[in-house]
Amino acid sequence: PISTGRDRTARSWKIAEDSHLIFRGGSRVSSADCVSCLKDDWFLSGHDDGKLSLWMTDKKKAVATVDTAHGFFGSLPRGVTSCCA
């Protein structure tokens, strides 16, 4: 399972081992509003500043990021509030 938080992190939980991995988007990424697992080791996170990030659990930083994935509303980027695999 994967979760996101207002602290701008995503966490991959290893329940059997009672531990977790932390993925940080960096200071330029706002908090994530949604997360979706693609495969066992790949997931997406959607952010309220419009970014959509692709992650691999072997890496601590996003593999790819799309800025303003849903375009703009006036001069503000539309946030990503839902993502589904």
Stockholm file with secondary structure:
# STOCKHOLM 1.0

chainA/1-85         PISTGRDRTARSWKIAEDSHLIFRGGSRVSSADCVSCLKDDWFLSGHDDGKLSLWMTDKKKAVATVDTAHGFFGSLPRGVTSCCA
#=GR chainA/1-85 SS CEEECTTSEEEEEETTTTEEEEEECCTTSCCEEEEEEEETTEEEEEETTSCEEEEETTCSSCSEEETTTTCEETTEECCCCCCCC
#=GC SS_cons        CEEECTTSEEEEEETTTTEEEEEECCTTSCCEEEEEEEETTEEEEEETTSCEEEEETTCSSCSEEETTTTCEETTEECCCCCCCC
//
